[in-house]
Structures are given as structure tokens and as C-alpha cells.
């Protein structure tokens, strides 16, 4: 079972993403994609070790 809520909690509390620091749809999408990549890489690291 997986839910999206822990992902948002991690980004908000651990990464400090309470609001986007950029303006414009493309810039916000790019910022969101970077946060998503970081989150996914952090999930992969324990599996690699």
C-alpha cells in the first residue's frame, strides 16, 4: 500500500518546501521535478547499498 501523503510530508518538513520560490508554470514544474527526483534518489540509495 502506498499513499502520496508521506511524500508531501517529507518535502514540507525535511526539505522545507512549503511554497514554490519561483513564478510561472514552467518554472514551478521544473522546481517540482527537481524535488521529485531528489525524493526518488533518496529512496533508491538504501536499495543500492
Secondary structure, 3 states (H helix, E strand, C coil): CCCCHHHHHHHHHHCCCCCCCCCCHHHHHHHHHHHHHHHHHHHHHHHHC
